Amino acid sequence: MNFPTNLKYTEDHEWVSIDGDIATIGITEFAQSELGDIVFVEIETVGQTLNAHEIFGTVEAVKTVSDLFLPLSGDIIEKNEGLDNNPEHVNEDPYGKGWMIKMKMSNPSEADALLSAAAYSAIAG
C-alpha cells in the first residue's frame, strides 16, 4: 500500500494535504481498496462550515455506501467536480485525481492530531 509521507491521515482512512490554511482531503488507497469499485461520490457541503468529525459526503461502491468524515473544522470551499462523471478516479489515483474536497481550516492546530504516514500504516496494515 502507498501512504505518501507528505500527507497526514485519520483513523477514518482520509488523507489530508495542507497548504497554508487550505486542506485538500480524500480517502486513502487502503480505504478505496476496501470499498471496491467506486461508482458515485456525493458531496453537497460546499459553502458550509463544519466541525471536525462531521460527515461531509458519502462514497458509494458497488456493494456499500460509506460516510466521509471531515478531519478538520472549517469551510468547505471546493469539491472535485471531476468525480461527478469519473468516480473511478478515487480507485485509480486516490492521492491525485481522486481528491474530494478543499477546505479553509478554521483551527489549523487541529492538524497536529492527525496521523503520520508511519502511524497510519500501522493501523491500515
PESUL-V582782 format. One record per run of one state. SS is the DSSP state (alpha for helix, beta for strand, coil for the rest). FROM is the first residue (numbers start at 0). TO is the last residue. Records with the same first field share a line. If there is no record, write none. Layout:
SS = FROM-TO / FROM-TO
//
This chain:
coil = 0-6 / 9-12 / 19-20 / 27-27 / 35-36 / 42-47 / 50-53 / 61-63 / 69-72 / 79-80 / 85-87 / 92-99 / 105-106 / 113-113 / 115-115 / 124-124
beta = 7-8 / 13-18 / 21-26 / 37-41 / 48-49 / 54-60 / 64-68 / 73-78 / 100-104 / 114-114
alpha = 28-34 / 81-84 / 88-91 / 107-112 / 116-123
//
